[in-house]
Every structure is written in structure tokens, then in C-alpha cells.
Amino acid sequence: VLDFTPASPQSVTDSYVEDAVMSFLQSLGNVNAENIIEQYKSISGYMAQDLKVRFDAETAEWIETVKLENISEVLKITDKEITSDAQGNYKVVALASRDRYANNDYLGKTDEVIEILLKLVPPKQGKRWFLQITSLVRSESNSFRAKAIKTNKEYK
């Protein structure tokens, strides 16, 4: 039973982290007026408490807009990189393409970069993953490139 299995950074497989990351990305990006509350509740349940509070506050207006305007978003991950350290911290940089619809009318496509920082935490009953999201940044790919150039940081 995963809920009670102790975890150390060396015992967590790459496929386990990959599955968790894909689950988080799907909850974040594949939303519609019927499922957005459930999807966002699912992902926020894995967030550090301070991030969860910010996420819930920052998405409240968006949730209402999605419900009011019958918006649907479909997120396709085109590439991703997951790096880790010996302390059980993971950095995810995912390149994605987001298609948006309103009342079944196609509104267009946006290329995005989603950055997620994860930390290995002790498992809890009722949690599918023993990874906690400590940071989540979603930006258009042009903004991400500009930020990377401005801060002179290289993202591999």
C-alpha cells in the first residue's frame, strides 16, 4: 500500500515521479466548466500549504469565468524535463500546447512553459503521491524565454 510505504529519494523511481508529474499537469491543464473545481482541488491537495492558499485565491476568478463562459482547455505536453537532487527535490520544466474553446468555438492555441518544484514528503493516508508541489509557474513560452534571457539563466 503506497499510503504507508516509507520513501527515500533513492527508492523513488523515475517512472513514479513521471506518473505524478503527468497527473499534476493533466489536473492543471485539462479543464472545462464541469470538472475545473474537481481538477484544481485534486492538484491543490498536493501543494505546500502556502502555495495552496495562493493557488486557490488566484484561480477563484478563473474558475468562475470558465463556468460562466463554458470554457474548455486541452493541454498537450510536447516535451518535459525532470531533474532531481539527492535530497528528494525535483524540478520539472514542461513545454505544452494549450487549446482553448468557449461554447465549442475554437479560440486558439497558446504555447506554454510550466515549471513545477516538487519535494519528497512522508506518505499520508488518502494521498496517491508522496510528492508535494512547492512551486508552480505557468507562463506563455515567449514570456519564459524573455525571463530566461533577462536573468541569464539556462534552462536545459
N, C-alpha and C positions, 0 to 999 in steps of 0.2 A: 504494500500500500504506500503510494508516494507521500501521503499526508504525514506519515510517521517515519519516513526514511531520513536519517541524518545525511547532510550533504556537505562535502568539502569541495573546494574548487577543482581538485584533481579527479573527483568522482563524477562530475557533471560532464556528460558527453556533448560534443559539438552538435549532434542531432537534437538533443534535448533543448539546447539553447536556441537552435534554429527553429524548432517547432514552437517554442514560446514566442519568439520574435514574430513569426508569421501569424500566430494567433493574435498578438497585440496589434499588429499592422492591419489585419482584417477587421478587428473590432473598431479601430480608429477610422478606417477609410471606406468601408463598405456599409453605408448608412442610407436610410430612407425614412420617411415620415412614420412608418410603422415600427421600425426597430432601433432608432437612434438612441432612445433612452436606455434600452437594454444593452446596446453595444457599448455606449460610453460608461455605463455602470460597470460592465464587465472589465473594461480596461482600467478604469479608475480604482477598482478593487485591488489592483497590483501596484498602485503608486504609493510612494512615501507620503505620509500624511500632509506635509506642507504642499507638495505638488498636487495631491488630490484636491485640496481646498482651492488652489488656484485654477486647476483644470475645470472643476465644477462651476466656479464663478465665471470663467472666461468662455465656457461653452453654453451657458444658460441661454443667452440671446440667440446663438446659432441654432440651438435645438428648437426654439420657438419659431424661428424663420423656416427651418426645414419642415416643421409640421404645418405651418400656415401656408407655405407656397408649394407644398408637396414636392420637395426636392429629393433627388436620389443622387448618390455619389458612388462610383465604382472605382476602386483603386487597384491598379495593376503594378506590382513590383517588377521593375525592369532589371535591377541589379541591387546587391546589398553586400556589405562587408561587416563582419563581426570580429572585433578584436577583443582580447582579454588579457588580464594580468594574473599573477599568482595569488592575489587576494580575493578573487571571485568577483571582480568588476568587469563589465562588458560594455563596449562601445559599439553601437550599431549606426551605420550610415546607409540608408536605403534610398535608392533612386526610384521614383514612382511616376506613373502617369495617372491622372485623375480625370475621369469623365463625369460631367455634371448634367443632370436633367431636371427640368421642372415641369410637372404635369405631362410627362412623357415627351416633352420637347427637348431636343439636344441643345445644351447651352455652350458646349465646348470642352476642350481638353487643356489641362494645365500640367506641366512637368514640375515635380516637387522633389525636395530632399527632406527626408525625415531622419532626425538624429535622436537616438534614444540611448541613455545611460542606464545600465542595469546593475544591480548588486545582488549577489547571492545572499539569501536570508534563510534562517531556520524555517523549516516547513510548518504550516499551520493546517489544522483540520479544515476541510472545505476549500482549500486552495489547490488549484491544479498545478501551478508552477511555484517553485521556490526561488523565484527571481522577482526583485522589486524594482519598479521603474523609479529612478531618482531624478531623471531629467527627460523632457520630451520637447523637441523643437520641430515644427513643421513649417517649411518655407518654400516659396517658389524657387526653382533651380537657379534663375538669374540672381535672386537675392542671395542665395547661398554662395554662388561664385563670387559675387561682389564682396561679401563678408570675408571669404577666404583670402581674397586678394588684399583687402584692406588690413586684415590682421596678420597678413603674411604667413598664414598657417597653411600647411599642406594636408589635405585630406586624401588619403590613399584609397 
